Amino acid sequence: PFPAVVLVSGDAALNRDIADHLTRKGVVVFRYDDTGAGDILAAVAHLRGMTTIDPRRIGVLGHAGGAAAAMVAGATSPDVAFIVTLGSPMAPGDQGRITIPVFADPEARTPGIRLLSDLAAWILATPRR
């Protein structure tokens, strides 16, 4: 079974780039039109019901404006194995959370490939809960 992340958006173009890169590295990405922590947890529940997904390695990835909702959802559910925030004002937390500042190319609005490769490697190495 694959690890998975629920992608909580900040910018549509960046969503596509993040989702594309992570899926190419073996991480399932659930993208949707999000409105809050309840929707994020519904997405996590949906992923937990899929036989191709490892239910112990489902996390939430929020970037920009989606980072706060990702942190709330992740903090309120034991089903969230990890929380990742990108380009967020949120402070780094304890084990199981990672905060990465995103320095995007102002023209392309995409984070560096190395950053996403490192992120994919971290997600794939996340221990099962």
VOGUVEX-221213 format. One record per residue: residue in three letters; x, y, z of N, C-alpha, C in turn; residue number from 1. Coordinates in nm, 2 decimals. Last residue first. Example, Ala and Ser with C-alpha at 12.3 -4.5 7.8 and 13.67 -1.06 7.14 Angstrom:
% residues 2
{SER,{1.28,-0.22,0.71},{1.37,-0.11,0.71},{1.29,0.00,0.79},2};
{ALA,{1.32,-0.57,0.78},{1.23,-0.45,0.78},{1.32,-0.33,0.78},1};
END
This chain:
% residues 129
{ARG,{0.21,0.45,1.20},{0.16,0.47,1.33},{0.08,0.36,1.38},129};
{ARG,{0.52,0.41,1.02},{0.37,0.38,1.03},{0.33,0.39,1.18},128};
{PRO,{0.74,0.68,0.95},{0.71,0.55,1.02},{0.56,0.53,1.03},127};
{THR,{0.82,0.81,0.64},{0.75,0.83,0.77},{0.71,0.70,0.83},126};
{ALA,{0.94,0.78,0.40},{1.02,0.73,0.52},{0.94,0.74,0.65},125};
{LEU,{0.77,0.92,0.23},{0.79,0.77,0.21},{0.86,0.71,0.33},124};
{ILE,{0.81,1.18,0.33},{0.68,1.11,0.34},{0.70,0.96,0.33},123};
{TRP,{1.08,1.22,0.26},{1.04,1.22,0.40},{0.91,1.15,0.42},122};
{ALA,{1.07,1.20,-0.02},{1.15,1.11,0.06},{1.11,1.10,0.20},121};
{ALA,{0.91,1.43,-0.07},{0.86,1.29,-0.10},{0.94,1.19,-0.03},120};
{LEU,{1.08,1.63,0.02},{0.96,1.61,0.09},{0.90,1.47,0.06},119};
{ASP,{1.29,1.60,-0.16},{1.32,1.58,-0.02},{1.19,1.55,0.06},118};
{SER,{1.15,1.67,-0.39},{1.21,1.54,-0.38},{1.24,1.51,-0.24},117};
{LEU,{1.08,1.94,-0.33},{0.97,1.84,-0.34},{1.03,1.70,-0.33},116};
{LEU,{1.34,2.05,-0.32},{1.25,2.06,-0.21},{1.15,1.95,-0.21},115};
{ARG,{1.42,2.00,-0.59},{1.49,1.94,-0.48},{1.41,1.94,-0.35},114};
{ILE,{1.25,2.17,-0.74},{1.23,2.02,-0.75},{1.31,1.95,-0.63},113};
{GLY,{1.12,2.46,-0.58},{1.23,2.38,-0.64},{1.21,2.23,-0.64},112};
{PRO,{0.78,2.56,-0.65},{0.90,2.54,-0.56},{1.00,2.46,-0.63},111};
{THR,{0.66,2.80,-0.88},{0.68,2.66,-0.84},{0.80,2.65,-0.75},110};
{ARG,{0.62,3.04,-1.03},{0.54,3.01,-0.91},{0.54,2.86,-0.86},109};
{ALA,{0.76,3.14,-1.24},{0.69,3.01,-1.26},{0.60,2.97,-1.14},108};
{GLU,{0.84,3.39,-1.14},{0.78,3.38,-1.27},{0.70,3.25,-1.28},107};
{PRO,{0.95,3.35,-0.88},{0.83,3.45,-0.90},{0.77,3.44,-1.03},106};
{ASP,{1.00,3.04,-0.75},{1.04,3.13,-0.86},{0.93,3.22,-0.89},105};
{ALA,{0.97,3.03,-0.39},{0.92,3.00,-0.53},{0.99,3.09,-0.63},104};
{PHE,{1.05,2.89,-0.13},{1.10,3.00,-0.20},{1.07,2.98,-0.34},103};
{VAL,{0.88,2.78,0.15},{0.89,2.77,0.00},{0.94,2.90,-0.06},102};
{PRO,{0.98,2.64,0.45},{0.95,2.76,0.38},{0.97,2.74,0.23},101};
{ILE,{0.82,2.37,0.60},{0.92,2.40,0.50},{0.89,2.54,0.44},100};
{THR,{0.77,2.18,0.88},{0.74,2.31,0.82},{0.85,2.35,0.72},99};
{ILE,{0.63,1.88,0.99},{0.75,1.94,0.92},{0.70,2.07,0.86},98};
{ARG,{0.55,1.65,1.24},{0.52,1.77,1.17},{0.65,1.82,1.10},97};
{GLY,{0.64,1.43,1.37},{0.53,1.41,1.29},{0.48,1.54,1.22},96};
{GLN,{0.74,1.60,1.67},{0.76,1.49,1.57},{0.63,1.46,1.50},95};
{ASP,{0.62,1.94,1.69},{0.69,1.82,1.74},{0.70,1.71,1.63},94};
{GLY,{0.65,2.21,1.46},{0.60,2.15,1.58},{0.69,2.03,1.62},93};
{PRO,{0.72,2.54,1.34},{0.75,2.39,1.34},{0.70,2.33,1.47},92};
{ALA,{0.45,2.77,1.30},{0.58,2.73,1.36},{0.60,2.58,1.35},91};
{MET,{0.31,2.92,1.01},{0.30,2.83,1.12},{0.44,2.79,1.17},90};
{PRO,{0.32,3.05,0.78},{0.36,3.13,0.89},{0.36,3.04,1.02},89};
{SER,{0.44,2.85,0.50},{0.34,2.88,0.60},{0.40,2.97,0.72},88};
{GLY,{0.55,2.70,0.29},{0.53,2.84,0.28},{0.43,2.90,0.38},87};
{LEU,{0.38,2.41,0.39},{0.47,2.47,0.29},{0.44,2.62,0.29},86};
{THR,{0.35,2.16,0.63},{0.31,2.29,0.58},{0.42,2.35,0.50},85};
{VAL,{0.24,1.84,0.70},{0.34,1.92,0.63},{0.28,2.05,0.60},84};
{ILE,{0.18,1.60,0.94},{0.14,1.72,0.89},{0.26,1.79,0.83},83};
{PHE,{0.09,1.25,0.97},{0.19,1.36,0.97},{0.12,1.48,0.91},82};
{ALA,{-0.13,1.09,1.02},{0.00,1.04,1.06},{0.11,1.15,1.06},81};
{VAL,{-0.45,1.11,1.13},{-0.35,1.19,1.05},{-0.21,1.15,1.10},80};
{ASP,{-0.61,0.99,1.31},{-0.59,0.92,1.18},{-0.49,0.99,1.09},79};
{PRO,{-0.65,1.15,1.53},{-0.54,1.05,1.54},{-0.52,0.97,1.41},78};
{SER,{-0.72,1.49,1.48},{-0.75,1.35,1.44},{-0.63,1.26,1.46},77};
{THR,{-0.65,1.75,1.53},{-0.78,1.70,1.59},{-0.81,1.55,1.56},76};
{ALA,{-0.42,1.82,1.40},{-0.42,1.82,1.55},{-0.54,1.76,1.61},75};
{GLY,{-0.50,1.81,1.14},{-0.40,1.72,1.18},{-0.40,1.71,1.34},74};
{ALA,{-0.68,2.03,1.13},{-0.73,1.90,1.10},{-0.63,1.79,1.16},73};
{VAL,{-0.50,2.24,1.19},{-0.62,2.22,1.28},{-0.66,2.07,1.25},72};
{MET,{-0.31,2.22,0.98},{-0.27,2.21,1.12},{-0.38,2.18,1.21},71};
{ALA,{-0.48,2.27,0.76},{-0.41,2.14,0.77},{-0.36,2.12,0.91},70};
{ALA,{-0.56,2.53,0.81},{-0.66,2.43,0.81},{-0.59,2.29,0.83},69};
{ALA,{-0.30,2.66,0.78},{-0.37,2.66,0.91},{-0.48,2.55,0.92},68};
{ALA,{-0.24,2.60,0.51},{-0.16,2.55,0.61},{-0.23,2.55,0.75},67};
{GLY,{-0.37,2.73,0.30},{-0.42,2.60,0.35},{-0.35,2.54,0.47},66};
{GLY,{-0.23,2.96,0.23},{-0.35,2.97,0.31},{-0.41,2.84,0.36},65};
{ALA,{0.06,2.77,0.20},{0.01,2.91,0.20},{-0.12,2.91,0.29},64};
{HIS,{-0.05,2.43,0.22},{0.05,2.53,0.18},{-0.02,2.67,0.17},63};
{GLY,{-0.05,2.12,0.38},{-0.12,2.24,0.35},{-0.01,2.35,0.31},62};
{LEU,{-0.11,1.79,0.38},{-0.01,1.88,0.34},{-0.08,2.01,0.30},61};
{VAL,{-0.15,1.52,0.60},{-0.21,1.64,0.54},{-0.10,1.73,0.51},60};
{GLY,{-0.12,1.16,0.56},{-0.10,1.29,0.62},{-0.17,1.40,0.55},59};
{ILE,{-0.11,0.82,0.62},{-0.19,0.93,0.56},{-0.17,1.06,0.63},58};
{ARG,{-0.02,0.57,0.71},{0.07,0.67,0.65},{-0.01,0.77,0.56},57};
{ARG,{-0.19,0.38,0.79},{-0.10,0.43,0.89},{-0.01,0.54,0.84},56};
{PRO,{-0.33,0.29,0.57},{-0.40,0.38,0.66},{-0.31,0.44,0.77},55};
{ASP,{-0.20,0.29,0.25},{-0.16,0.25,0.39},{-0.23,0.34,0.49},54};
{ILE,{-0.42,0.22,-0.02},{-0.35,0.32,0.07},{-0.32,0.26,0.20},53};
{THR,{-0.56,0.03,-0.15},{-0.43,0.06,-0.20},{-0.35,0.16,-0.12},52};
{THR,{-0.81,0.02,-0.03},{-0.72,-0.09,0.00},{-0.58,-0.06,-0.06},51};
{MET,{-0.96,0.30,0.13},{-0.91,0.25,0.01},{-0.80,0.14,0.03},50};
{GLY,{-1.03,0.42,0.37},{-1.11,0.31,0.32},{-1.06,0.25,0.19},49};
{ARG,{-0.86,0.63,0.40},{-0.84,0.51,0.49},{-0.92,0.39,0.44},48};
{LEU,{-0.96,0.81,0.22},{-0.83,0.74,0.18},{-0.82,0.62,0.27},47};
{HIS,{-1.19,0.90,0.36},{-1.20,0.83,0.23},{-1.08,0.75,0.20},46};
{ALA,{-1.06,1.01,0.58},{-1.15,0.90,0.60},{-1.17,0.82,0.47},45};
{VAL,{-0.94,1.23,0.45},{-0.86,1.13,0.52},{-0.94,1.00,0.54},44};
{ALA,{-1.17,1.37,0.37},{-1.08,1.31,0.27},{-0.99,1.21,0.33},43};
{ALA,{-1.27,1.44,0.62},{-1.35,1.35,0.54},{-1.26,1.29,0.43},42};
{LEU,{-1.07,1.61,0.70},{-1.08,1.48,0.77},{-1.17,1.38,0.70},41};
{ILE,{-1.12,1.82,0.52},{-0.99,1.75,0.52},{-1.00,1.61,0.59},40};
{ASP,{-1.37,1.90,0.60},{-1.35,1.84,0.47},{-1.22,1.77,0.46},39};
{GLY,{-1.30,2.00,0.85},{-1.40,1.89,0.84},{-1.38,1.82,0.71},38};
{ALA,{-1.14,2.22,0.80},{-1.08,2.10,0.86},{-1.17,1.98,0.85},37};
{GLY,{-1.24,2.36,0.47},{-1.21,2.36,0.61},{-1.16,2.23,0.67},36};
{THR,{-1.26,2.36,0.20},{-1.32,2.47,0.27},{-1.29,2.47,0.42},35};
{ASP,{-1.12,2.26,-0.12},{-1.13,2.25,0.03},{-1.20,2.38,0.09},34};
{ASP,{-1.15,2.07,-0.37},{-1.19,2.21,-0.34},{-1.22,2.22,-0.20},33};
{TYR,{-0.87,1.84,-0.38},{-1.01,1.87,-0.38},{-1.03,2.02,-0.36},32};
{ARG,{-0.65,1.56,-0.40},{-0.68,1.71,-0.43},{-0.82,1.73,-0.43},31};
{PHE,{-0.44,1.34,-0.27},{-0.59,1.36,-0.28},{-0.61,1.52,-0.29},30};
{VAL,{-0.18,1.15,-0.39},{-0.22,1.29,-0.35},{-0.37,1.30,-0.37},29};
{VAL,{0.05,0.90,-0.30},{-0.09,0.93,-0.35},{-0.12,1.07,-0.30},28};
{VAL,{0.38,0.88,-0.39},{0.29,0.92,-0.29},{0.16,0.96,-0.35},27};
{GLY,{0.57,0.82,-0.58},{0.51,0.71,-0.52},{0.42,0.75,-0.40},26};
{LYS,{0.68,1.02,-0.74},{0.77,0.96,-0.64},{0.70,0.85,-0.56},25};
{ARG,{0.47,1.11,-0.88},{0.58,1.05,-0.96},{0.68,0.98,-0.86},24};
{THR,{0.32,1.23,-0.68},{0.27,1.11,-0.73},{0.38,1.04,-0.81},23};
{LEU,{0.48,1.46,-0.63},{0.47,1.36,-0.53},{0.42,1.23,-0.58},22};
{HIS,{0.46,1.60,-0.87},{0.59,1.56,-0.83},{0.57,1.45,-0.73},21};
{ASP,{0.18,1.65,-0.89},{0.25,1.58,-0.99},{0.38,1.52,-0.94},20};
{ALA,{0.13,1.80,-0.65},{0.07,1.67,-0.67},{0.14,1.59,-0.78},19};
{ILE,{0.29,2.03,-0.70},{0.32,1.95,-0.59},{0.26,1.81,-0.61},18};
{ASP,{0.16,2.13,-0.94},{0.31,2.09,-0.94},{0.34,2.00,-0.82},17};
{ARG,{-0.10,2.17,-0.86},{-0.07,2.08,-0.96},{0.07,2.03,-0.96},16};
{ASN,{-0.06,2.37,-0.65},{-0.12,2.24,-0.62},{-0.08,2.13,-0.73},15};
{LEU,{0.04,2.58,-0.81},{0.13,2.51,-0.72},{0.08,2.38,-0.68},14};
{ALA,{-0.20,2.65,-0.93},{-0.09,2.61,-1.01},{0.01,2.53,-0.93},13};
{ALA,{-0.37,2.72,-0.70},{-0.40,2.61,-0.79},{-0.28,2.56,-0.87},12};
{ASP,{-0.27,2.77,-0.37},{-0.26,2.82,-0.51},{-0.27,2.71,-0.61},11};
{GLY,{-0.35,2.64,-0.15},{-0.32,2.78,-0.14},{-0.32,2.84,-0.27},10};
{SER,{-0.51,2.34,-0.03},{-0.46,2.43,-0.13},{-0.43,2.57,-0.08},9};
{VAL,{-0.41,2.05,0.09},{-0.49,2.16,0.12},{-0.43,2.28,0.06},8};
{LEU,{-0.40,1.72,0.00},{-0.34,1.85,-0.03},{-0.44,1.96,-0.01},7};
{VAL,{-0.34,1.45,0.19},{-0.45,1.53,0.15},{-0.39,1.67,0.12},6};
{VAL,{-0.12,1.18,0.09},{-0.14,1.31,0.15},{-0.27,1.37,0.10},5};
{ALA,{-0.01,0.84,0.16},{-0.10,0.94,0.09},{-0.10,1.07,0.17},4};
{PRO,{0.17,0.54,0.07},{0.14,0.65,0.16},{0.06,0.76,0.09},3};
{PHE,{0.03,0.23,-0.06},{0.10,0.36,-0.07},{0.07,0.45,0.04},2};
{PRO,{0.08,-0.12,0.00},{0.00,0.00,0.00},{0.09,0.13,0.00},1};
END
